[in-house]
C-alpha cells in the first residue's frame, strides 16, 4: 500500500487507471474510489465495504459534458449544486467542478466510483489512518475534511424531486 499526498495526482491517477483502489479525502467525507468503468475494481470496492454485489455506487465526473448522456434542465441544475448527487437512470452521479478531485478526474480521464470509506453500515472513517484497515492500494492524505457528512442524494422522476439523503 502506498501513502500519497493529495498533490501527487499523476501517481494517484496511475493507480486508478491500472485498476487500483484508493482512499481519498472528498469535499464531504473520506471516500473509496476507483475507475468506475473497471468492473473488477468496482467489485473490489464493493467487497472492501461488505456491500451486496449489486450495490450502486456514486460516479464522479469533472463536468456535465463528460457524463455523455442527454440530461434534463432540472438534472443539470442539481448536478451543478455543490455536494449533491443525482440519480439518473438508476445511477447516482455527482459533478466535482473544482479542486484537486476535479484535477484527479481529468488526469484519470475516467469517472471515479465514490463511496464512504467504511465497512457497510458503520460510520465513515475520520482520518486516513483509520482507512488503512480497508486495505486499499493507496491512501491519499494531506487534505482536511470539513463536513464529515455525505453528499445530498436526490432522485428526479417526471420533474419531481425526491430527497433520499439530506
SERO-4910 file (N, C-alpha, C, O; in steps of 0.05 Angstrom, whole numbers):
BEGIN
 pado doro    nc1    nc2    nc3   cac1   cac2   cac3    cc1    cc2    cc3    oc1    oc2    oc3
  Unk    A     17    -24      0      0      0      0     18     25      0     38     26     14
  Unk    A      9     44    -16     24     69    -18      9     92     -3    -15     93     -3
  Unk    A     24    109      9     13    133     22     22    157      4     46    162      1
  Unk    A      2    171     -7      8    193    -25     -3    219    -14    -21    220      3
  Unk    A      9    241    -23     -2    268    -16    -22    275    -38    -21    265    -60
  Unk    A    -40    293    -31    -62    300    -50    -52    313    -75    -66    313    -95
  Unk    A    -28    324    -75    -18    337    -99     -2    318   -117      8    326   -138
  Unk    A     -1    292   -110     12    272   -126     -9    260   -145    -14    236   -145
  Unk    A    -20    277   -162    -42    269   -180    -34    248   -200    -49    230   -206
  Unk    A    -10    251   -211     -1    231   -232      0    203   -220     -9    184   -233
  Unk    A     12    200   -197     14    174   -185    -13    163   -177    -19    139   -182
  Unk    A    -31    179   -166    -58    170   -158    -73    162   -183    -86    141   -183
  Unk    A    -71    178   -205    -84    171   -230    -74    145   -241    -89    129   -252
  Unk    A    -48    141   -240    -36    116   -250    -47     92   -235    -53     71   -248
  Unk    A    -49     94   -209    -61     72   -193    -89     66   -202    -97     43   -206
  Unk    A   -105     87   -205   -133     84   -213   -135     72   -242   -150     53   -246
  Unk    A   -120     83   -260   -121     74   -288   -113     44   -290   -123     29   -307
  Unk    A    -95     36   -272    -86      8   -273   -103    -11   -256    -95    -33   -249
  Unk    A   -127     -1   -249   -146    -19   -234   -144    -18   -204   -156    -35   -191
  Unk    A   -129      1   -194   -126      3   -165   -149     17   -151   -166     30   -163
  Unk    A   -149     14   -124   -169     26   -107   -154     45    -88   -134     38    -77
  Unk    A   -166     69    -85   -154     89    -68   -173     97    -46   -198     95    -50
  Unk    A   -162    107    -24   -178    121     -3   -169    150     -6   -145    156     -8
  Unk    A   -189    168     -6   -181    196    -11   -201    215      3   -224    207      8
  Unk    A   -192    239     10   -210    258     22   -227    272      1   -216    285    -17
  Unk    A   -253    269      3   -270    283    -15   -277    310     -3   -265    318     18
  Unk    A   -295    325    -15   -303    351     -3   -324    346     19   -333    366     31
  Unk    A   -331    322     24   -350    316     45   -339    297     66   -338    304     89
  Unk    A   -331    273     58   -321    252     76   -298    237     63   -291    242     40
  Unk    A   -285    220     78   -265    202     67   -279    182     48   -299    171     56
  Unk    A   -268    179     24   -281    161      5   -263    139     -5   -238    140     -3
  Unk    A   -276    119    -16   -262     97    -30   -267    102    -60   -290    107    -67
  Unk    A   -247    101    -76   -251    106   -104   -235     88   -123   -215     76   -115
  Unk    A   -245     85   -147   -232     70   -168   -244     79   -195   -262     96   -195
  Unk    A   -233     68   -216   -244     74   -243   -272     62   -244   -275     38   -242
  Unk    A   -292     79   -248   -320     70   -248   -326     51   -271   -346     37   -270
  Unk    A   -310     51   -292   -314     34   -315   -299      8   -313   -301     -9   -332
  Unk    A   -283      4   -293   -267    -21   -289   -283    -39   -270   -283    -35   -246
  Unk    A   -297    -58   -281   -315    -75   -266   -301    -90   -243   -312    -93   -222
  Unk    A   -276   -100   -248   -262   -114   -227   -255    -95   -204   -258   -103   -181
  Unk    A   -247    -71   -210   -241    -52   -189   -267    -44   -173   -266    -42   -148
  Unk    A   -289    -41   -187   -314    -34   -174   -322    -58   -155   -331    -53   -133
  Unk    A   -320    -82   -165   -326   -105   -148   -309   -106   -123   -318   -114   -102
  Unk    A   -284    -99   -126   -265    -98   -103   -274    -78    -83   -273    -83    -59
  Unk    A   -283    -54    -92   -293    -34    -73   -317    -44    -58   -319    -41    -34
  Unk    A   -336    -57    -73   -360    -68    -60   -352    -89    -39   -364    -90    -18
  Unk    A   -333   -106    -46   -324   -127    -27   -310   -114     -3   -314   -123     20
  Unk    A   -294    -94     -7   -280    -80     15   -300    -69     35   -295    -70     59
  Unk    A   -322    -59     25   -342    -47     42   -361    -68     55   -375    -62     74
  Unk    A   -362    -92     43   -380   -112     52   -409   -107     43   -428   -113     57
  Unk    A   -412    -95     19   -438    -88      8   -447   -111     -9   -432   -129    -17
  Unk    A   -473   -111    -16   -484   -131    -35   -471   -127    -62   -463   -105    -69
  Unk    A   -468   -148    -77   -455   -148   -103   -469   -129   -123   -455   -118   -141
  Unk    A   -495   -125   -120   -509   -108   -139   -512    -79   -129   -528    -64   -139
  Unk    A   -496    -72   -109   -498    -45    -98   -490    -24   -119   -472    -28   -135
  Unk    A   -505     -2   -118   -499     21   -136   -480     40   -121   -484     45    -97
  Unk    A   -461     51   -135   -442     70   -123   -443     95   -139   -449     95   -163
  Unk    A   -438    117   -126   -437    144   -139   -414    145   -159   -392    135   -153
  Unk    A   -419    157   -182   -399    162   -202   -392    191   -203   -411    208   -205
  Unk    A   -367    198   -201   -358    226   -201   -348    233   -229   -334    218   -242
  Unk    A   -355    257   -238   -347    268   -264   -336    296   -260   -344    310   -241
  Unk    A   -317    305   -277   -306    332   -274   -324    354   -285   -320    378   -278
  Unk    A   -343    347   -302   -362    367   -313   -386    353   -325   -385    328   -328
  Unk    A   -406    367   -330   -431    356   -341   -427    343   -368   -438    322   -374
  Unk    A   -411    356   -385   -407    345   -412   -395    317   -411   -401    301   -428
  Unk    A   -377    312   -392   -364    286   -391   -382    263   -383   -375    240   -386
  Unk    A   -406    269   -374   -426    248   -367   -434    232   -392   -438    208   -391
  Unk    A   -436    246   -415   -440    234   -440   -468    224   -446   -472    205   -461
  Unk    A   -488    236   -433   -516    230   -439   -533    255   -438   -525    275   -425
  Unk    A   -556    253   -451   -575    275   -450   -586    279   -422   -594    260   -409
  Unk    A   -586    303   -413   -596    310   -386   -618    331   -388   -617    348   -406
  Unk    A   -637    329   -371   -658    349   -370   -647    375   -357   -626    374   -344
  Unk    A   -660    397   -360   -652    422   -348   -652    419   -317   -634    430   -304
  Unk    A   -671    404   -306   -672    400   -277   -648    383   -268   -637    389   -247
  Unk    A   -641    363   -282   -618    346   -275   -593    363   -276   -576    361   -257
  Unk    A   -590    379   -296   -566    396   -298   -565    416   -275   -544    421   -264
  Unk    A   -588    427   -268   -589    447   -246   -579    434   -221   -563    446   -207
  Unk    A   -588    410   -214   -580    397   -189   -551    386   -190   -537    385   -170
  Unk    A   -542    378   -214   -515    369   -216   -495    392   -213   -472    388   -207
  Unk    A   -504    416   -218   -487    440   -215   -486    449   -186   -471    468   -179
  Unk    A   -501    437   -168   -501    445   -140   -478    430   -126   -472    407   -132
  Unk    A   -465    444   -108   -443    431    -92   -454    409    -74   -477    411    -64
  Unk    A   -439    389    -71   -445    367    -52   -472    354    -57   -485    346    -38
  Unk    A   -480    352    -82   -506    340    -89   -502    318   -110   -490    324   -131
  Unk    A   -512    295   -105   -512    272   -124   -540    269   -134   -559    271   -119
  Unk    A   -542    263   -160   -569    260   -173   -570    232   -185   -552    223   -199
  Unk    A   -592    218   -178   -596    191   -190   -609    196   -218   -631    207   -220
  Unk    A   -595    186   -238   -604    189   -266   -603    161   -278   -582    149   -280
  Unk    A   -626    151   -286   -627    125   -299   -617    103   -280   -605     84   -290
  Unk    A   -621    105   -255   -613     85   -236   -584     88   -226   -575     72   -209
  Unk    A   -570    108   -236   -542    112   -228   -539    139   -214   -548    160   -224
  Unk    A   -526    139   -191   -521    164   -176   -496    178   -189   -475    166   -192
  Unk    A   -500    203   -196   -479    219   -210   -474    244   -194   -492    257   -184
  Unk    A   -448    251   -193   -441    276   -180   -419    290   -196   -401    277   -206
  Unk    A   -421    316   -199   -401    331   -214   -385    347   -194   -395    362   -177
  Unk    A   -358    343   -196   -339    358   -179   -325    377   -198   -307    370   -213
  Unk    A   -333    403   -197   -323    422   -217   -297    436   -210   -284    448   -227
  Unk    A   -289    435   -184   -265    449   -176   -249    432   -157   -257    411   -148
  Unk    A   -225    442   -150   -209    429   -130   -192    406   -141   -192    400   -165
  Unk    A   -179    393   -122   -160    372   -130   -174    347   -141   -162    333   -157
  Unk    A   -198    341   -132   -212    318   -143   -219    322   -172   -217    304   -188
  Unk    A   -226    347   -179   -231    353   -207   -206    348   -223   -207    337   -245
  Unk    A   -183    357   -213   -157    353   -226   -151    323   -229   -141    314   -250
  Unk    A   -157    307   -208   -152    279   -209   -170    266   -230   -160    249   -245
  Unk    A   -195    273   -231   -213    263   -252   -203    269   -280   -204    252   -298
  Unk    A   -192    292   -284   -181    300   -310   -156    284   -317   -151    277   -340
  Unk    A   -139    278   -296   -115    262   -301   -123    233   -308   -111    221   -325
  Unk    A   -144    223   -294   -152    195   -299   -166    192   -326   -164    170   -338
  Unk    A   -180    212   -335   -196    211   -359   -217    189   -358   -224    177   -378
  Unk    A   -228    185   -333   -249    166   -329   -265    175   -305   -255    189   -288
  Unk    A   -291    167   -303   -306    173   -279   -295    156   -256   -285    135   -260
  Unk    A   -298    167   -232   -290    152   -208   -314    142   -193   -334    156   -191
  Unk    A   -312    119   -182   -331    110   -162   -325    125   -137   -302    130   -130
  Unk    A   -346    132   -122   -342    146    -97   -362    135    -77   -386    135    -81
  Unk    A   -351    125    -55   -368    115    -33   -353    120     -7   -329    123     -8
  Unk    A   -367    121     14   -354    127     40   -334    106     48   -338     82     43
  Unk    A   -312    115     60   -291     97     69   -299     85     96   -292     96    117
  Unk    A   -313     63     95   -321     49    119   -332     22    111   -338     17     87
  Unk    A   -335      4    130   -349    -21    125   -379    -14    125   -388      3    140
  Unk    A   -393    -28    108   -422    -22    104   -436    -22    131   -433    -40    147
  Unk    A   -452     -1    135   -468      1    160   -454     14    183   -466     20    204
  Unk    A   -428     20    180   -413     34    200   -408     63    193   -412     71    169
  Unk    A   -401     79    212   -395    107    207   -370    110    189   -352     94    191
  Unk    A   -369    131    172   -345    136    156   -321    141    174   -323    151    196
  Unk    A   -297    133    164   -273    137    180   -269    168    183   -278    183    166
  Unk    A   -254    175    203   -249    203    209   -221    212    201   -215    236    201
  Unk    A   -204    193    193   -177    200    185   -166    180    166   -176    158    164
  Unk    A   -145    187    151   -133    169    132   -122    145    146   -122    123    135
  Unk    A   -112    148    171   -101    125    186   -122    104    191   -117     80    190
  Unk    A   -146    113    198   -168     94    203   -175     78    178   -186     56    180
  Unk    A   -171     90    155   -178     77    130   -160     54    122   -167     38    104
  Unk    A   -137     51    135   -118     31    128   -129      3    131   -121    -16    117
  Unk    A   -148     -1    149   -160    -27    154   -176    -37    130   -181    -61    128
  Unk    A   -183    -20    111   -197    -28     87   -178    -39     66   -188    -52     47
  Unk    A   -153    -36     69   -132    -47     52   -134    -38     23   -135    -54      5
  Unk    A   -133    -12     18   -133     -2    -10   -104     -4    -21    -86    -12     -7
  Unk    A   -102      2    -47    -75      3    -59    -60     28    -51    -35     29    -51
  Unk    A    -75     49    -46    -63     75    -38    -82     91    -21   -106     89    -24
  Unk    A    -70    107     -4    -85    126     12    -74    154      6    -50    158      6
  Unk    A    -92    172      0    -83    200     -6    -89    216     18   -112    219     27
  Unk    A    -68    228     29    -72    243     54    -65    273     49    -57    280     26
  Unk    A    -68    289     69    -59    316     67    -81    337     63    -75    361     61
  Unk    A   -106    328     62   -128    347     60   -145    345     84   -151    323     94
  Unk    A   -154    368     94   -173    368    116   -201    365    106   -208    378     86
  Unk    A   -217    349    119   -245    346    112   -261    363    131   -258    362    155
  Unk    A   -278    379    119   -293    399    135   -321    391    144   -331    402    164
  Unk    A   -333    372    131   -361    367    138   -366    340    152   -383    339    170
  Unk    A   -352    319    143   -357    292    153   -386    283    149   -397    267    164
  Unk    A   -399    295    129   -427    287    121   -426    280     92   -414    294     76
  Unk    A   -439    258     84   -440    251     55   -456    272     39   -470    289     50
  Unk    A   -453    270     13   -467    288     -4   -497    284     -3   -507    262      4
  Unk    A   -512    305    -10   -541    303    -12   -547    285    -36   -533    286    -56
  Unk    A   -567    268    -33   -574    249    -55   -603    254    -62   -621    252    -46
  Unk    A   -607    260    -88   -635    265    -97   -641    247   -121   -623    238   -136
  Unk    A   -666    243   -125   -676    228   -148   -697    246   -162   -714    258   -149
  Unk    A   -695    248   -188   -714    264   -203   -730    245   -222   -718    231   -238
  Unk    A   -756    245   -218   -774    229   -235   -797    247   -243   -811    258   -227
  Unk    A   -801    249   -270   -822    265   -281   -822    294   -269   -842    305   -262
  Unk    A   -798    305   -268   -794    332   -258   -802    336   -229   -806    358   -220
  Unk    A   -804    314   -214   -809    315   -185   -783    307   -171   -771    287   -179
  Unk    A   -776    322   -150   -751    317   -136   -758    302   -110   -775    310    -94
  Unk    A   -744    280   -106   -746    264    -81   -718    265    -68   -699    255    -80
  Unk    A   -717    275    -44   -692    276    -29   -689    249    -14   -705    241      3
  Unk    A   -668    234    -22   -663    208    -10   -644    209     14   -645    193     32
  Unk    A   -626    230     13   -607    234     35   -602    264     36   -594    276     17
  Unk    A   -606    275     60   -602    304     63   -573    310     70   -566    333     74
***
